[in-house]
């Protein structure tokens, strides 16, 4: 036979334990979110400044890459929310982008054949300049890279064309992150 006193303390002890652990777990969860901030992290107010993205000059041998980067930059600025897009006139910040290098680097090789490449890493390097319209102060003047991977196939050119939007998106994300998290 079992002891009735032992059985009656079990559920109460478990309830007390749950009651004691609940605030502790809630405190740990909230402490994990202590450094999280909504909106821009660089001290700017979301949407307070406008930005104009100038035409992207393409100094690479890859056609239409400049258009893809400009489109991706516009989309990323809208997604980020730190800046508002401006037209030709009245922008607080003007972005100039010049595509400099397009590189295809072997990443992985075919099994049993160390010469045949299976995957490539495609790297796009751009020189980006961000200038404040009012005072002409340079906010950003540096090279930024975007990367993606492609699978090798008999028509490598078409694989690169298909990867161009992903490459442009990665480059645009890196540029907008530098602008929105800048300490200027």
ZATOR-744974 format. One record per residue (C-alpha): residue number from 0; x, y, z. Coordinates in steps of 0.02 Angstrom, whole numbers, plus 50000, padded with zeros to 5 digits. Last residue first. Layout:
pt num:NUM | X:X | Y:Y | Z:Z;
...
END
This chain:
pt num:183 | X:51381 | Y:52989 | Z:48063;
pt num:182 | X:51389 | Y:52827 | Z:48159;
pt num:181 | X:51331 | Y:52716 | Z:48017;
pt num:180 | X:51200 | Y:52582 | Z:48050;
pt num:179 | X:51081 | Y:52642 | Z:47915;
pt num:178 | X:51215 | Y:52679 | Z:47785;
pt num:177 | X:51321 | Y:52524 | Z:47811;
pt num:176 | X:51164 | Y:52417 | Z:47816;
pt num:175 | X:51103 | Y:52499 | Z:47655;
pt num:174 | X:51264 | Y:52452 | Z:47566;
pt num:173 | X:51268 | Y:52272 | Z:47630;
pt num:172 | X:51085 | Y:52244 | Z:47584;
pt num:171 | X:51115 | Y:52316 | Z:47411;
pt num:170 | X:51262 | Y:52199 | Z:47381;
pt num:169 | X:51159 | Y:52049 | Z:47436;
pt num:168 | X:51012 | Y:52102 | Z:47327;
pt num:167 | X:51125 | Y:52129 | Z:47175;
pt num:166 | X:51198 | Y:51954 | Z:47195;
pt num:165 | X:51026 | Y:51878 | Z:47214;
pt num:164 | X:50963 | Y:51973 | Z:47061;
pt num:163 | X:51117 | Y:51921 | Z:46960;
pt num:162 | X:51103 | Y:51734 | Z:47001;
pt num:161 | X:50996 | Y:51695 | Z:46848;
pt num:160 | X:51118 | Y:51790 | Z:46737;
pt num:159 | X:51264 | Y:51694 | Z:46812;
pt num:158 | X:51179 | Y:51527 | Z:46781;
pt num:157 | X:51142 | Y:51583 | Z:46602;
pt num:156 | X:51325 | Y:51621 | Z:46574;
pt num:155 | X:51379 | Y:51454 | Z:46648;
pt num:154 | X:51288 | Y:51358 | Z:46511;
pt num:153 | X:51356 | Y:51181 | Z:46536;
pt num:152 | X:51314 | Y:51190 | Z:46721;
pt num:151 | X:51404 | Y:51252 | Z:46875;
pt num:150 | X:51296 | Y:51288 | Z:47025;
pt num:149 | X:51297 | Y:51468 | Z:47083;
pt num:148 | X:51343 | Y:51550 | Z:47248;
pt num:147 | X:51310 | Y:51727 | Z:47306;
pt num:146 | X:51413 | Y:51875 | Z:47360;
pt num:145 | X:51402 | Y:52064 | Z:47374;
pt num:144 | X:51549 | Y:52177 | Z:47407;
pt num:143 | X:51569 | Y:52356 | Z:47465;
pt num:142 | X:51711 | Y:52475 | Z:47423;
pt num:141 | X:51717 | Y:52637 | Z:47518;
pt num:140 | X:51660 | Y:52818 | Z:47531;
pt num:139 | X:51517 | Y:52841 | Z:47654;
pt num:138 | X:51453 | Y:52995 | Z:47742;
pt num:137 | X:51545 | Y:53125 | Z:47639;
pt num:136 | X:51493 | Y:53300 | Z:47694;
pt num:135 | X:51426 | Y:53407 | Z:47551;
pt num:134 | X:51342 | Y:53523 | Z:47674;
pt num:133 | X:51159 | Y:53510 | Z:47625;
pt num:132 | X:51163 | Y:53363 | Z:47505;
pt num:131 | X:51249 | Y:53239 | Z:47619;
pt num:130 | X:51359 | Y:53127 | Z:47512;
pt num:129 | X:51356 | Y:52937 | Z:47502;
pt num:128 | X:51490 | Y:52858 | Z:47394;
pt num:127 | X:51494 | Y:52674 | Z:47349;
pt num:126 | X:51631 | Y:52581 | Z:47255;
pt num:125 | X:51563 | Y:52413 | Z:47202;
pt num:124 | X:51628 | Y:52236 | Z:47211;
pt num:123 | X:51526 | Y:52089 | Z:47148;
pt num:122 | X:51577 | Y:51914 | Z:47203;
pt num:121 | X:51513 | Y:51751 | Z:47127;
pt num:120 | X:51556 | Y:51596 | Z:47226;
pt num:119 | X:51561 | Y:51448 | Z:47110;
pt num:118 | X:51496 | Y:51272 | Z:47130;
pt num:117 | X:51538 | Y:51107 | Z:47043;
pt num:116 | X:51711 | Y:51145 | Z:46973;
pt num:115 | X:51796 | Y:51011 | Z:46869;
pt num:114 | X:51983 | Y:51000 | Z:46907;
pt num:113 | X:51979 | Y:50898 | Z:47067;
pt num:112 | X:51883 | Y:50758 | Z:46985;
pt num:111 | X:51828 | Y:50615 | Z:47099;
pt num:110 | X:51682 | Y:50711 | Z:47170;
pt num:109 | X:51658 | Y:50871 | Z:47071;
pt num:108 | X:51736 | Y:51026 | Z:47149;
pt num:107 | X:51677 | Y:51158 | Z:47271;
pt num:106 | X:51702 | Y:51347 | Z:47281;
pt num:105 | X:51784 | Y:51403 | Z:47121;
pt num:104 | X:51788 | Y:51594 | Z:47113;
pt num:103 | X:51688 | Y:51698 | Z:46989;
pt num:102 | X:51731 | Y:51882 | Z:47000;
pt num:101 | X:51639 | Y:52039 | Z:46947;
pt num:100 | X:51737 | Y:52196 | Z:46986;
pt num:99 | X:51708 | Y:52384 | Z:46988;
pt num:98 | X:51523 | Y:52426 | Z:46996;
pt num:97 | X:51508 | Y:52613 | Z:47029;
pt num:96 | X:51378 | Y:52675 | Z:47151;
pt num:95 | X:51332 | Y:52854 | Z:47192;
pt num:94 | X:51211 | Y:52885 | Z:47336;
pt num:93 | X:51141 | Y:53059 | Z:47371;
pt num:92 | X:51084 | Y:53103 | Z:47548;
pt num:91 | X:50959 | Y:53236 | Z:47604;
pt num:90 | X:50860 | Y:53222 | Z:47443;
pt num:89 | X:50763 | Y:53375 | Z:47383;
pt num:88 | X:50765 | Y:53352 | Z:47196;
pt num:87 | X:50784 | Y:53201 | Z:47082;
pt num:86 | X:50661 | Y:53090 | Z:47174;
pt num:85 | X:50676 | Y:53039 | Z:47355;
pt num:84 | X:50668 | Y:52869 | Z:47439;
pt num:83 | X:50636 | Y:52874 | Z:47626;
pt num:82 | X:50772 | Y:52820 | Z:47746;
pt num:81 | X:50783 | Y:52704 | Z:47896;
pt num:80 | X:50643 | Y:52594 | Z:47830;
pt num:79 | X:50750 | Y:52443 | Z:47789;
pt num:78 | X:50627 | Y:52373 | Z:47662;
pt num:77 | X:50612 | Y:52536 | Z:47566;
pt num:76 | X:50800 | Y:52560 | Z:47560;
pt num:75 | X:50819 | Y:52377 | Z:47509;
pt num:74 | X:50697 | Y:52395 | Z:47363;
pt num:73 | X:50785 | Y:52549 | Z:47297;
pt num:72 | X:50955 | Y:52466 | Z:47313;
pt num:71 | X:50891 | Y:52309 | Z:47225;
pt num:70 | X:50829 | Y:52412 | Z:47077;
pt num:69 | X:50995 | Y:52503 | Z:47065;
pt num:68 | X:51091 | Y:52339 | Z:47078;
pt num:67 | X:50987 | Y:52255 | Z:46942;
pt num:66 | X:51006 | Y:52405 | Z:46827;
pt num:65 | X:51195 | Y:52406 | Z:46851;
pt num:64 | X:51207 | Y:52219 | Z:46815;
pt num:63 | X:51127 | Y:52241 | Z:46645;
pt num:62 | X:51279 | Y:52171 | Z:46552;
pt num:61 | X:51423 | Y:52085 | Z:46643;
pt num:60 | X:51592 | Y:52147 | Z:46581;
pt num:59 | X:51613 | Y:52256 | Z:46734;
pt num:58 | X:51625 | Y:52445 | Z:46748;
pt num:57 | X:51438 | Y:52466 | Z:46771;
pt num:56 | X:51384 | Y:52638 | Z:46828;
pt num:55 | X:51236 | Y:52638 | Z:46946;
pt num:54 | X:51119 | Y:52784 | Z:46916;
pt num:53 | X:51091 | Y:52890 | Z:47072;
pt num:52 | X:50999 | Y:52829 | Z:47225;
pt num:51 | X:50919 | Y:52975 | Z:47313;
pt num:50 | X:50896 | Y:52968 | Z:47501;
pt num:49 | X:50775 | Y:53057 | Z:47616;
pt num:48 | X:50802 | Y:53081 | Z:47801;
pt num:47 | X:50676 | Y:53068 | Z:47943;
pt num:46 | X:50607 | Y:52900 | Z:47887;
pt num:45 | X:50660 | Y:52808 | Z:48045;
pt num:44 | X:50747 | Y:52925 | Z:48167;
pt num:43 | X:50936 | Y:52910 | Z:48161;
pt num:42 | X:51042 | Y:52855 | Z:48310;
pt num:41 | X:51133 | Y:52718 | Z:48215;
pt num:40 | X:51017 | Y:52578 | Z:48269;
pt num:39 | X:50870 | Y:52616 | Z:48155;
pt num:38 | X:50701 | Y:52541 | Z:48201;
pt num:37 | X:50658 | Y:52434 | Z:48351;
pt num:36 | X:50794 | Y:52397 | Z:48475;
pt num:35 | X:50850 | Y:52232 | Z:48549;
pt num:34 | X:50982 | Y:52237 | Z:48686;
pt num:33 | X:50866 | Y:52179 | Z:48827;
pt num:32 | X:50785 | Y:52040 | Z:48726;
pt num:31 | X:50880 | Y:51899 | Z:48812;
pt num:30 | X:50840 | Y:51978 | Z:48980;
pt num:29 | X:50655 | Y:51962 | Z:48940;
pt num:28 | X:50671 | Y:51775 | Z:48911;
pt num:27 | X:50774 | Y:51752 | Z:49070;
pt num:26 | X:50648 | Y:51850 | Z:49173;
pt num:25 | X:50503 | Y:51748 | Z:49104;
pt num:24 | X:50597 | Y:51588 | Z:49148;
pt num:23 | X:50626 | Y:51646 | Z:49327;
pt num:22 | X:50448 | Y:51708 | Z:49345;
pt num:21 | X:50382 | Y:51536 | Z:49290;
pt num:20 | X:50506 | Y:51433 | Z:49392;
pt num:19 | X:50432 | Y:51472 | Z:49562;
pt num:18 | X:50252 | Y:51436 | Z:49513;
pt num:17 | X:50306 | Y:51279 | Z:49423;
pt num:16 | X:50399 | Y:51220 | Z:49579;
pt num:15 | X:50251 | Y:51263 | Z:49689;
pt num:14 | X:50136 | Y:51166 | Z:49574;
pt num:13 | X:50254 | Y:51017 | Z:49573;
pt num:12 | X:50263 | Y:51020 | Z:49763;
pt num:11 | X:50073 | Y:51028 | Z:49776;
pt num:10 | X:50054 | Y:50882 | Z:49654;
pt num:9 | X:50176 | Y:50773 | Z:49754;
pt num:8 | X:50121 | Y:50820 | Z:49931;
pt num:7 | X:49959 | Y:50720 | Z:49923;
pt num:6 | X:50043 | Y:50561 | Z:49864;
pt num:5 | X:50165 | Y:50556 | Z:50011;
pt num:4 | X:50025 | Y:50581 | Z:50138;
pt num:3 | X:49923 | Y:50440 | Z:50063;
pt num:2 | X:50066 | Y:50314 | Z:50090;
pt num:1 | X:50055 | Y:50174 | Z:49965;
pt num:0 | X:50000 | Y:50000 | Z:50000;
END
